[in-house]
Amino acid sequence: MQNILDQELQLIDDLPKPGLTWVEYSAYALGINIAPRKRSSRPCGFLRVFALLVNLSIIYSLIQFIMENYTVSFEAYVEAVLLSFQLSVGLVKMMYFHNYMDSCAELVYTTETGDVLKNLGLFELDLPNKRILRKSLGSILSKNWQDIDRQVMFFFKIVCMPVLYYTMRPYFQYVYDCYIIHDTCEMTLTYPAIVPFIKLGKYEFPSYSVRFFLLQSGPFWCFFAVFGFNSLFVVLTRYEACLIKILRYLVQHSTCDSVVPKSLRVPYLRCCARLFARISRHHAQIENLFKYIILVQCVISSILICMLLYKISTIMEVGWVWMGMIMVYLVTITLEISLYNVNAQKVETQSELLFYDWYNCAWYNESEDFKFIIKLMLMFSRKTFVLSVGGFTNLSHKFLVQVFRTSGNFFLLLRNMNNK
């Protein structure tokens, strides 16, 4: 029989979660099924191979354009470099998360169902106000899922902007050339690329239409990789921060007579210690999943920000036509790297506050067993929950500033080299 907390978790599990749903669909489009309890994994093999072949062909076309214009100037092929980097990172993420698919699926299942909070033994105790406690914990969880949905859907809208731009640019360019300036009425490609083809008499293989729609699909593959896997990190880390917040709430009320009678405080605190152990294991899983892919993301994001700053500097000299689009692209990349650091910082902050909550409860008036558990928890909580960048440093607000500073330094170096 379910206790009242498990019933509350089931109600929260049944609630619509648009943010997580879009994350699951984005990963599924790349052949990564992170929610096998909801949909079949049968098509994933085909989707993964198809995405790999299409992305490799687009990257090859971009590299061909870069090699063709390498001797002209960096401005001529900087956009192709940006897109090839973005598609390459998407492929790396797709293959990486495919290798860790079981871990991804387990974390998503644990997060969505609230498995960490189940069978704690907390609500098996004869607490006087169980329903009030359940309502408080349910309120924390519900508000957290609302925050997750807001943050993920905001990122969804930002990432959609460059996708819409690259998708619609050929059509607007066609209307402008054909009906406004009355120039040649030919459909241009989505972005600078040279797609190889074979010409047999009057026929081309693949045809121009196939090559056009091949490049049209590029922004969507970028969207799936950028939005899907980055937002997965948001969902997992925000939920982990929520778990720590729940544990803090339980610890803060561990010596409150209206919540926990004095005779039940030792078993109550044991339940809190059990929850801390589960959160520690949950954090270790997230750390192992994202540790190295975050390092790749940070390096590539620094390079992309540097190139976008350089592109902005050249546009300012030529004109303001493309400034709006480049600024949207810059905001997308900046927000992409910021999501990692801001949410990792939230986990670290909640972890630091937990240490003080263990100490600040009125443990000095309690039994020796109670004091012993508090002493153990203080020892274990001294090491805060941080998310590392490949083992070199930790994600935080400070590291985010360092990334932006490094990108700015590379931009100045690139501009000086080009001026010479």
TORKOL-4160 file (C-alpha; in steps of 0.2 Angstrom, whole numbers, padded with zeros to 4 digits, m for minus):
420
<pt num="1" X="0000" Y="0000" Z="0000"/>
<pt num="2" X="0007" Y="0017" Z="m0005"/>
<pt num="3" X="0010" Y="0030" Z="0009"/>
<pt num="4" X="0003" Y="0048" Z="0007"/>
<pt num="5" X="0020" Y="0054" Z="0000"/>
<pt num="6" X="0020" Y="0041" Z="m0014"/>
<pt num="7" X="0003" Y="0046" Z="m0018"/>
<pt num="8" X="0008" Y="0064" Z="m0020"/>
<pt num="9" X="0023" Y="0059" Z="m0031"/>
<pt num="10" X="0011" Y="0049" Z="m0042"/>
<pt num="11" X="0000" Y="0064" Z="m0044"/>
<pt num="12" X="0015" Y="0075" Z="m0049"/>
<pt num="13" X="0021" Y="0062" Z="m0061"/>
<pt num="14" X="0004" Y="0062" Z="m0070"/>
<pt num="15" X="0005" Y="0081" Z="m0072"/>
<pt num="16" X="0009" Y="0088" Z="m0089"/>
<pt num="17" X="0028" Y="0093" Z="m0091"/>
<pt num="18" X="0030" Y="0102" Z="m0107"/>
<pt num="19" X="0048" Y="0106" Z="m0104"/>
<pt num="20" X="0053" Y="0087" Z="m0101"/>
<pt num="21" X="0042" Y="0081" Z="m0115"/>
<pt num="22" X="0051" Y="0092" Z="m0128"/>
<pt num="23" X="0068" Y="0086" Z="m0121"/>
<pt num="24" X="0063" Y="0068" Z="m0124"/>
<pt num="25" X="0056" Y="0072" Z="m0142"/>
<pt num="26" X="0072" Y="0081" Z="m0146"/>
<pt num="27" X="0083" Y="0067" Z="m0140"/>
<pt num="28" X="0072" Y="0054" Z="m0149"/>
<pt num="29" X="0074" Y="0063" Z="m0165"/>
<pt num="30" X="0093" Y="0059" Z="m0164"/>
<pt num="31" X="0089" Y="0041" Z="m0160"/>
<pt num="32" X="0091" Y="0043" Z="m0141"/>
<pt num="33" X="0076" Y="0036" Z="m0131"/>
<pt num="34" X="0078" Y="0043" Z="m0114"/>
<pt num="35" X="0060" Y="0039" Z="m0109"/>
<pt num="36" X="0058" Y="0020" Z="m0114"/>
<pt num="37" X="0043" Y="0019" Z="m0102"/>
<pt num="38" X="0033" Y="0031" Z="m0114"/>
<pt num="39" X="0039" Y="0026" Z="m0131"/>
<pt num="40" X="0047" Y="0011" Z="m0141"/>
<pt num="41" X="0065" Y="0011" Z="m0145"/>
<pt num="42" X="0063" Y="0001" Z="m0161"/>
<pt num="43" X="0065" Y="0016" Z="m0173"/>
<pt num="44" X="0080" Y="0023" Z="m0164"/>
<pt num="45" X="0093" Y="0013" Z="m0173"/>
<pt num="46" X="0087" Y="0020" Z="m0190"/>
<pt num="47" X="0085" Y="0037" Z="m0184"/>
<pt num="48" X="0103" Y="0037" Z="m0177"/>
<pt num="49" X="0111" Y="0031" Z="m0193"/>
<pt num="50" X="0100" Y="0043" Z="m0203"/>
<pt num="51" X="0105" Y="0058" Z="m0192"/>
<pt num="52" X="0123" Y="0053" Z="m0193"/>
<pt num="53" X="0124" Y="0051" Z="m0212"/>
<pt num="54" X="0114" Y="0068" Z="m0215"/>
<pt num="55" X="0125" Y="0077" Z="m0203"/>
<pt num="56" X="0141" Y="0071" Z="m0210"/>
<pt num="57" X="0136" Y="0075" Z="m0227"/>
<pt num="58" X="0132" Y="0093" Z="m0222"/>
<pt num="59" X="0148" Y="0095" Z="m0212"/>
<pt num="60" X="0157" Y="0089" Z="m0228"/>
<pt num="61" X="0148" Y="0102" Z="m0238"/>
<pt num="62" X="0153" Y="0116" Z="m0226"/>
<pt num="63" X="0171" Y="0110" Z="m0226"/>
<pt num="64" X="0171" Y="0110" Z="m0245"/>
<pt num="65" X="0166" Y="0128" Z="m0245"/>
<pt num="66" X="0179" Y="0133" Z="m0232"/>
<pt num="67" X="0193" Y="0125" Z="m0242"/>
<pt num="68" X="0186" Y="0133" Z="m0258"/>
<pt num="69" X="0187" Y="0151" Z="m0249"/>
<pt num="70" X="0201" Y="0148" Z="m0238"/>
<pt num="71" X="0213" Y="0160" Z="m0247"/>
<pt num="72" X="0200" Y="0174" Z="m0249"/>
<pt num="73" X="0197" Y="0180" Z="m0231"/>
<pt num="74" X="0191" Y="0174" Z="m0215"/>
<pt num="75" X="0175" Y="0184" Z="m0216"/>
<pt num="76" X="0171" Y="0174" Z="m0232"/>
<pt num="77" X="0169" Y="0157" Z="m0223"/>
<pt num="78" X="0167" Y="0161" Z="m0204"/>
<pt num="79" X="0148" Y="0157" Z="m0205"/>
<pt num="80" X="0153" Y="0140" Z="m0212"/>
<pt num="81" X="0165" Y="0137" Z="m0198"/>
<pt num="82" X="0152" Y="0141" Z="m0185"/>
<pt num="83" X="0139" Y="0129" Z="m0193"/>
<pt num="84" X="0152" Y="0115" Z="m0195"/>
<pt num="85" X="0157" Y="0117" Z="m0177"/>
<pt num="86" X="0139" Y="0117" Z="m0171"/>
<pt num="87" X="0135" Y="0101" Z="m0181"/>
<pt num="88" X="0151" Y="0092" Z="m0176"/>
<pt num="89" X="0147" Y="0096" Z="m0157"/>
<pt num="90" X="0129" Y="0089" Z="m0160"/>
<pt num="91" X="0136" Y="0073" Z="m0168"/>
<pt num="92" X="0148" Y="0071" Z="m0153"/>
<pt num="93" X="0134" Y="0073" Z="m0141"/>
<pt num="94" X="0123" Y="0061" Z="m0150"/>
<pt num="95" X="0136" Y="0047" Z="m0150"/>
<pt num="96" X="0141" Y="0051" Z="m0132"/>
<pt num="97" X="0123" Y="0050" Z="m0125"/>
<pt num="98" X="0120" Y="0034" Z="m0135"/>
<pt num="99" X="0134" Y="0026" Z="m0125"/>
<pt num="100" X="0126" Y="0032" Z="m0109"/>
<pt num="101" X="0108" Y="0029" Z="m0114"/>
<pt num="102" X="0104" Y="0017" Z="m0099"/>
<pt num="103" X="0111" Y="0030" Z="m0087"/>
<pt num="104" X="0101" Y="0044" Z="m0096"/>
<pt num="105" X="0085" Y="0034" Z="m0095"/>
<pt num="106" X="0087" Y="0029" Z="m0077"/>
<pt num="107" X="0090" Y="0048" Z="m0072"/>
<pt num="108" X="0075" Y="0054" Z="m0082"/>
<pt num="109" X="0064" Y="0040" Z="m0074"/>
<pt num="110" X="0070" Y="0044" Z="m0056"/>
<pt num="111" X="0068" Y="0063" Z="m0059"/>
<pt num="112" X="0050" Y="0061" Z="m0066"/>
<pt num="113" X="0043" Y="0048" Z="m0054"/>
<pt num="114" X="0052" Y="0055" Z="m0039"/>
<pt num="115" X="0060" Y="0038" Z="m0035"/>
<pt num="116" X="0073" Y="0046" Z="m0024"/>
<pt num="117" X="0059" Y="0051" Z="m0011"/>
<pt num="118" X="0050" Y="0034" Z="m0012"/>
<pt num="119" X="0051" Y="0022" Z="0003"/>
<pt num="120" X="0060" Y="0033" Z="0014"/>
<pt num="121" X="0051" Y="0027" Z="0029"/>
<pt num="122" X="0047" Y="0045" Z="0034"/>
<pt num="123" X="0028" Y="0043" Z="0033"/>
<pt num="124" X="0028" Y="0026" Z="0041"/>
<pt num="125" X="0032" Y="0035" Z="0057"/>
<pt num="126" X="0017" Y="0041" Z="0068"/>
<pt num="127" X="0019" Y="0059" Z="0064"/>
<pt num="128" X="0005" Y="0071" Z="0071"/>
<pt num="129" X="0004" Y="0082" Z="0055"/>
<pt num="130" X="0008" Y="0070" Z="0040"/>
<pt num="131" X="m0004" Y="0078" Z="0028"/>
<pt num="132" X="0003" Y="0096" Z="0031"/>
<pt num="133" X="0021" Y="0089" Z="0029"/>
<pt num="134" X="0015" Y="0080" Z="0013"/>
<pt num="135" X="0007" Y="0096" Z="0006"/>
<pt num="136" X="0023" Y="0106" Z="0010"/>
<pt num="137" X="0034" Y="0094" Z="0001"/>
<pt num="138" X="0022" Y="0092" Z="m0014"/>
<pt num="139" X="0021" Y="0111" Z="m0015"/>
<pt num="140" X="0040" Y="0112" Z="m0016"/>
<pt num="141" X="0041" Y="0099" Z="m0030"/>
<pt num="142" X="0026" Y="0106" Z="m0040"/>
<pt num="143" X="0034" Y="0124" Z="m0040"/>
<pt num="144" X="0051" Y="0116" Z="m0045"/>
<pt num="145" X="0043" Y="0108" Z="m0060"/>
<pt num="146" X="0035" Y="0124" Z="m0065"/>
<pt num="147" X="0052" Y="0133" Z="m0064"/>
<pt num="148" X="0059" Y="0119" Z="m0075"/>
<pt num="149" X="0046" Y="0121" Z="m0088"/>
<pt num="150" X="0048" Y="0140" Z="m0088"/>
<pt num="151" X="0067" Y="0139" Z="m0090"/>
<pt num="152" X="0067" Y="0125" Z="m0103"/>
<pt num="153" X="0053" Y="0133" Z="m0114"/>
<pt num="154" X="0062" Y="0150" Z="m0113"/>
<pt num="155" X="0078" Y="0141" Z="m0120"/>
<pt num="156" X="0067" Y="0132" Z="m0133"/>
<pt num="157" X="0061" Y="0149" Z="m0139"/>
<pt num="158" X="0078" Y="0156" Z="m0140"/>
<pt num="159" X="0085" Y="0141" Z="m0150"/>
<pt num="160" X="0071" Y="0142" Z="m0162"/>
<pt num="161" X="0076" Y="0159" Z="m0168"/>
<pt num="162" X="0092" Y="0155" Z="m0177"/>
<pt num="163" X="0083" Y="0139" Z="m0184"/>
<pt num="164" X="0068" Y="0149" Z="m0191"/>
<pt num="165" X="0081" Y="0162" Z="m0198"/>
<pt num="166" X="0091" Y="0149" Z="m0208"/>
<pt num="167" X="0075" Y="0140" Z="m0213"/>
<pt num="168" X="0066" Y="0155" Z="m0220"/>
<pt num="169" X="0081" Y="0165" Z="m0227"/>
<pt num="170" X="0081" Y="0157" Z="m0244"/>
<pt num="171" X="0063" Y="0161" Z="m0246"/>
<pt num="172" X="0064" Y="0179" Z="m0241"/>
<pt num="173" X="0079" Y="0181" Z="m0252"/>
<pt num="174" X="0070" Y="0174" Z="m0267"/>
<pt num="175" X="0056" Y="0186" Z="m0264"/>
<pt num="176" X="0068" Y="0200" Z="m0262"/>
<pt num="177" X="0078" Y="0196" Z="m0278"/>
<pt num="178" X="0063" Y="0192" Z="m0289"/>
<pt num="179" X="0050" Y="0204" Z="m0284"/>
<pt num="180" X="0058" Y="0219" Z="m0276"/>
<pt num="181" X="0075" Y="0222" Z="m0285"/>
<pt num="182" X="0069" Y="0211" Z="m0300"/>
<pt num="183" X="0085" Y="0202" Z="m0301"/>
<pt num="184" X="0088" Y="0183" Z="m0305"/>
<pt num="185" X="0073" Y="0173" Z="m0298"/>
<pt num="186" X="0084" Y="0158" Z="m0291"/>
<pt num="187" X="0082" Y="0150" Z="m0275"/>
<pt num="188" X="0098" Y="0151" Z="m0265"/>
<pt num="189" X="0105" Y="0138" Z="m0253"/>
<pt num="190" X="0101" Y="0140" Z="m0234"/>
<pt num="191" X="0119" Y="0144" Z="m0230"/>
<pt num="192" X="0136" Y="0144" Z="m0238"/>
<pt num="193" X="0140" Y="0126" Z="m0243"/>
<pt num="194" X="0146" Y="0116" Z="m0258"/>
<pt num="195" X="0136" Y="0100" Z="m0259"/>
<pt num="196" X="0145" Y="0088" Z="m0271"/>
<pt num="197" X="0135" Y="0081" Z="m0285"/>
<pt num="198" X="0137" Y="0071" Z="m0302"/>
<pt num="199" X="0131" Y="0079" Z="m0318"/>
<pt num="200" X="0125" Y="0067" Z="m0331"/>
<pt num="201" X="0119" Y="0077" Z="m0347"/>
<pt num="202" X="0105" Y="0089" Z="m0341"/>
<pt num="203" X="0103" Y="0079" Z="m0325"/>
<pt num="204" X="0111" Y="0081" Z="m0308"/>
<pt num="205" X="0112" Y="0068" Z="m0295"/>
<pt num="206" X="0107" Y="0072" Z="m0281"/>
<pt num="207" X="0096" Y="0086" Z="m0289"/>
<pt num="208" X="0096" Y="0104" Z="m0283"/>
<pt num="209" X="0080" Y="0101" Z="m0274"/>
<pt num="210" X="0088" Y="0087" Z="m0264"/>
<pt num="211" X="0103" Y="0097" Z="m0260"/>
<pt num="212" X="0093" Y="0112" Z="m0255"/>
<pt num="213" X="0082" Y="0102" Z="m0242"/>
<pt num="214" X="0098" Y="0093" Z="m0236"/>
<pt num="215" X="0105" Y="0109" Z="m0231"/>
<pt num="216" X="0088" Y="0115" Z="m0225"/>
<pt num="217" X="0088" Y="0101" Z="m0212"/>
<pt num="218" X="0105" Y="0107" Z="m0204"/>
<pt num="219" X="0097" Y="0119" Z="m0192"/>
<pt num="220" X="0085" Y="0107" Z="m0186"/>
<pt num="221" X="0099" Y="0094" Z="m0182"/>
<pt num="222" X="0107" Y="0108" Z="m0172"/>
<pt num="223" X="0091" Y="0112" Z="m0163"/>
<pt num="224" X="0089" Y="0094" Z="m0158"/>
<pt num="225" X="0107" Y="0093" Z="m0151"/>
<pt num="226" X="0108" Y="0110" Z="m0143"/>
<pt num="227" X="0090" Y="0110" Z="m0135"/>
<pt num="228" X="0088" Y="0092" Z="m0131"/>
<pt num="229" X="0104" Y="0088" Z="m0122"/>
<pt num="230" X="0107" Y="0105" Z="m0114"/>
<pt num="231" X="0089" Y="0106" Z="m0107"/>
<pt num="232" X="0092" Y="0088" Z="m0100"/>
<pt num="233" X="0105" Y="0095" Z="m0089"/>
<pt num="234" X="0093" Y="0109" Z="m0084"/>
<pt num="235" X="0080" Y="0096" Z="m0079"/>
<pt num="236" X="0092" Y="0085" Z="m0069"/>
<pt num="237" X="0101" Y="0098" Z="m0060"/>
<pt num="238" X="0086" Y="0108" Z="m0055"/>
<pt num="239" X="0077" Y="0093" Z="m0049"/>
<pt num="240" X="0093" Y="0088" Z="m0039"/>
<pt num="241" X="0093" Y="0106" Z="m0031"/>
<pt num="242" X="0075" Y="0103" Z="m0027"/>
<pt num="243" X="0079" Y="0087" Z="m0018"/>
<pt num="244" X="0092" Y="0096" Z="m0007"/>
<pt num="245" X="0079" Y="0109" Z="m0004"/>
<pt num="246" X="0067" Y="0096" Z="0002"/>
<pt num="247" X="0080" Y="0089" Z="0013"/>
<pt num="248" X="0084" Y="0106" Z="0020"/>
<pt num="249" X="0066" Y="0108" Z="0025"/>
<pt num="250" X="0065" Y="0091" Z="0034"/>
<pt num="251" X="0081" Y="0095" Z="0043"/>
<pt num="252" X="0075" Y="0113" Z="0048"/>
<pt num="253" X="0059" Y="0105" Z="0056"/>
<pt num="254" X="0068" Y="0090" Z="0064"/>
<pt num="255" X="0067" Y="0098" Z="0081"/>
<pt num="256" X="0050" Y="0106" Z="0079"/>
<pt num="257" X="0037" Y="0099" Z="0092"/>
<pt num="258" X="0022" Y="0102" Z="0080"/>
<pt num="259" X="0030" Y="0091" Z="0066"/>
<pt num="260" X="0041" Y="0078" Z="0075"/>
<pt num="261" X="0037" Y="0072" Z="0093"/>
<pt num="262" X="0053" Y="0070" Z="0104"/>
<pt num="263" X="0052" Y="0051" Z="0104"/>
<pt num="264" X="0052" Y="0050" Z="0085"/>
<pt num="265" X="0066" Y="0062" Z="0081"/>
<pt num="266" X="0080" Y="0049" Z="0080"/>
<pt num="267" X="0071" Y="0038" Z="0067"/>
<pt num="268" X="0065" Y="0054" Z="0058"/>
<pt num="269" X="0083" Y="0060" Z="0057"/>
<pt num="270" X="0088" Y="0043" Z="0051"/>
<pt num="271" X="0076" Y="0045" Z="0036"/>
<pt num="272" X="0084" Y="0062" Z="0033"/>
<pt num="273" X="0101" Y="0054" Z="0032"/>
<pt num="274" X="0094" Y="0040" Z="0021"/>
<pt num="275" X="0088" Y="0054" Z="0009"/>
<pt num="276" X="0105" Y="0062" Z="0009"/>
<pt num="277" X="0113" Y="0046" Z="0004"/>
<pt num="278" X="0101" Y="0044" Z="m0010"/>
<pt num="279" X="0104" Y="0062" Z="m0016"/>
<pt num="280" X="0123" Y="0059" Z="m0015"/>
<pt num="281" X="0121" Y="0044" Z="m0027"/>
<pt num="282" X="0109" Y="0054" Z="m0038"/>
<pt num="283" X="0122" Y="0068" Z="m0039"/>
<pt num="284" X="0136" Y="0055" Z="m0043"/>
<pt num="285" X="0126" Y="0049" Z="m0058"/>
<pt num="286" X="0124" Y="0066" Z="m0065"/>
<pt num="287" X="0142" Y="0070" Z="m0062"/>
<pt num="288" X="0148" Y="0055" Z="m0072"/>
<pt num="289" X="0136" Y="0058" Z="m0086"/>
<pt num="290" X="0140" Y="0076" Z="m0090"/>
<pt num="291" X="0158" Y="0078" Z="m0084"/>
<pt num="292" X="0167" Y="0076" Z="m0100"/>
<pt num="293" X="0154" Y="0082" Z="m0112"/>
<pt num="294" X="0153" Y="0098" Z="m0103"/>
<pt num="295" X="0172" Y="0101" Z="m0106"/>
<pt num="296" X="0169" Y="0099" Z="m0125"/>
<pt num="297" X="0154" Y="0111" Z="m0124"/>
<pt num="298" X="0164" Y="0124" Z="m0114"/>
<pt num="299" X="0178" Y="0123" Z="m0127"/>
<pt num="300" X="0167" Y="0124" Z="m0142"/>
<pt num="301" X="0156" Y="0138" Z="m0135"/>
<pt num="302" X="0172" Y="0148" Z="m0131"/>
<pt num="303" X="0177" Y="0146" Z="m0149"/>
<pt num="304" X="0160" Y="0150" Z="m0156"/>
<pt num="305" X="0158" Y="0166" Z="m0145"/>
<pt num="306" X="0175" Y="0172" Z="m0151"/>
<pt num="307" X="0170" Y="0169" Z="m0169"/>
<pt num="308" X="0153" Y="0178" Z="m0167"/>
<pt num="309" X="0162" Y="0193" Z="m0159"/>
<pt num="310" X="0173" Y="0193" Z="m0174"/>
<pt num="311" X="0158" Y="0192" Z="m0186"/>
<pt num="312" X="0150" Y="0206" Z="m0177"/>
<pt num="313" X="0165" Y="0217" Z="m0179"/>
<pt num="314" X="0166" Y="0214" Z="m0198"/>
<pt num="315" X="0147" Y="0217" Z="m0200"/>
<pt num="316" X="0149" Y="0234" Z="m0191"/>
<pt num="317" X="0161" Y="0239" Z="m0204"/>
<pt num="318" X="0151" Y="0233" Z="m0218"/>
<pt num="319" X="0133" Y="0236" Z="m0213"/>
<pt num="320" X="0119" Y="0232" Z="m0200"/>
<pt num="321" X="0110" Y="0220" Z="m0211"/>
<pt num="322" X="0115" Y="0204" Z="m0203"/>
<pt num="323" X="0117" Y="0211" Z="m0185"/>
<pt num="324" X="0100" Y="0206" Z="m0178"/>
<pt num="325" X="0103" Y="0187" Z="m0183"/>
<pt num="326" X="0121" Y="0187" Z="m0177"/>
<pt num="327" X="0115" Y="0194" Z="m0160"/>
<pt num="328" X="0102" Y="0181" Z="m0159"/>
<pt num="329" X="0115" Y="0167" Z="m0163"/>
<pt num="330" X="0127" Y="0175" Z="m0149"/>
<pt num="331" X="0113" Y="0175" Z="m0137"/>
<pt num="332" X="0109" Y="0157" Z="m0140"/>
<pt num="333" X="0127" Y="0151" Z="m0138"/>
<pt num="334" X="0129" Y="0162" Z="m0122"/>
<pt num="335" X="0113" Y="0156" Z="m0115"/>
<pt num="336" X="0118" Y="0138" Z="m0119"/>
<pt num="337" X="0134" Y="0139" Z="m0109"/>
<pt num="338" X="0126" Y="0149" Z="m0095"/>
<pt num="339" X="0113" Y="0136" Z="m0092"/>
<pt num="340" X="0126" Y="0124" Z="m0087"/>
<pt num="341" X="0135" Y="0136" Z="m0074"/>
<pt num="342" X="0119" Y="0144" Z="m0067"/>
<pt num="343" X="0110" Y="0127" Z="m0063"/>
<pt num="344" X="0126" Y="0119" Z="m0057"/>
<pt num="345" X="0129" Y="0134" Z="m0045"/>
<pt num="346" X="0111" Y="0132" Z="m0039"/>
<pt num="347" X="0115" Y="0114" Z="m0034"/>
<pt num="348" X="0131" Y="0120" Z="m0025"/>
<pt num="349" X="0122" Y="0134" Z="m0016"/>
<pt num="350" X="0109" Y="0122" Z="m0009"/>
<pt num="351" X="0122" Y="0110" Z="m0004"/>
<pt num="352" X="0131" Y="0123" Z="0006"/>
<pt num="353" X="0115" Y="0129" Z="0014"/>
<pt num="354" X="0112" Y="0111" Z="0019"/>
<pt num="355" X="0128" Y="0110" Z="0029"/>
<pt num="356" X="0122" Y="0125" Z="0040"/>
<pt num="357" X="0104" Y="0118" Z="0042"/>
<pt num="358" X="0112" Y="0102" Z="0050"/>
<pt num="359" X="0121" Y="0113" Z="0062"/>
<pt num="360" X="0108" Y="0126" Z="0066"/>
<pt num="361" X="0094" Y="0114" Z="0071"/>
<pt num="362" X="0092" Y="0113" Z="0090"/>
<pt num="363" X="0103" Y="0097" Z="0091"/>
<pt num="364" X="0111" Y="0102" Z="0108"/>
<pt num="365" X="0094" Y="0098" Z="0117"/>
<pt num="366" X="0092" Y="0081" Z="0110"/>
<pt num="367" X="0098" Y="0063" Z="0114"/>
<pt num="368" X="0115" Y="0056" Z="0111"/>
<pt num="369" X="0109" Y="0046" Z="0096"/>
<pt num="370" X="0102" Y="0062" Z="0088"/>
<pt num="371" X="0119" Y="0071" Z="0091"/>
<pt num="372" X="0129" Y="0057" Z="0084"/>
<pt num="373" X="0118" Y="0057" Z="0067"/>
<pt num="374" X="0120" Y="0076" Z="0066"/>
<pt num="375" X="0139" Y="0074" Z="0069"/>
<pt num="376" X="0140" Y="0061" Z="0054"/>
<pt num="377" X="0129" Y="0072" Z="0043"/>
<pt num="378" X="0140" Y="0087" Z="0046"/>
<pt num="379" X="0156" Y="0077" Z="0041"/>
<pt num="380" X="0148" Y="0071" Z="0025"/>
<pt num="381" X="0140" Y="0087" Z="0021"/>
<pt num="382" X="0156" Y="0097" Z="0022"/>
<pt num="383" X="0160" Y="0092" Z="0004"/>
<pt num="384" X="0147" Y="0102" Z="m0006"/>
<pt num="385" X="0139" Y="0094" Z="m0022"/>
<pt num="386" X="0148" Y="0102" Z="m0037"/>
<pt num="387" X="0148" Y="0097" Z="m0055"/>
<pt num="388" X="0166" Y="0097" Z="m0063"/>
<pt num="389" X="0172" Y="0102" Z="m0081"/>
<pt num="390" X="0181" Y="0086" Z="m0086"/>
<pt num="391" X="0189" Y="0086" Z="m0068"/>
<pt num="392" X="0199" Y="0102" Z="m0071"/>
<pt num="393" X="0187" Y="0115" Z="m0063"/>
<pt num="394" X="0169" Y="0116" Z="m0057"/>
<pt num="395" X="0154" Y="0124" Z="m0065"/>
<pt num="396" X="0150" Y="0140" Z="m0056"/>
<pt num="397" X="0146" Y="0159" Z="m0059"/>
<pt num="398" X="0165" Y="0162" Z="m0058"/>
<pt num="399" X="0169" Y="0149" Z="m0071"/>
<pt num="400" X="0156" Y="0157" Z="m0083"/>
<pt num="401" X="0165" Y="0174" Z="m0081"/>
<pt num="402" X="0181" Y="0165" Z="m0086"/>
<pt num="403" X="0173" Y="0157" Z="m0101"/>
<pt num="404" X="0167" Y="0174" Z="m0107"/>
<pt num="405" X="0184" Y="0182" Z="m0103"/>
<pt num="406" X="0194" Y="0169" Z="m0113"/>
<pt num="407" X="0182" Y="0171" Z="m0128"/>
<pt num="408" X="0185" Y="0190" Z="m0128"/>
<pt num="409" X="0204" Y="0187" Z="m0127"/>
<pt num="410" X="0203" Y="0175" Z="m0142"/>
<pt num="411" X="0193" Y="0187" Z="m0151"/>
<pt num="412" X="0206" Y="0201" Z="m0149"/>
<pt num="413" X="0220" Y="0189" Z="m0154"/>
<pt num="414" X="0210" Y="0184" Z="m0170"/>
<pt num="415" X="0206" Y="0202" Z="m0175"/>
<pt num="416" X="0224" Y="0207" Z="m0173"/>
<pt num="417" X="0230" Y="0192" Z="m0183"/>
<pt num="418" X="0218" Y="0196" Z="m0197"/>
<pt num="419" X="0223" Y="0215" Z="m0197"/>
<pt num="420" X="0241" Y="0210" Z="m0200"/>
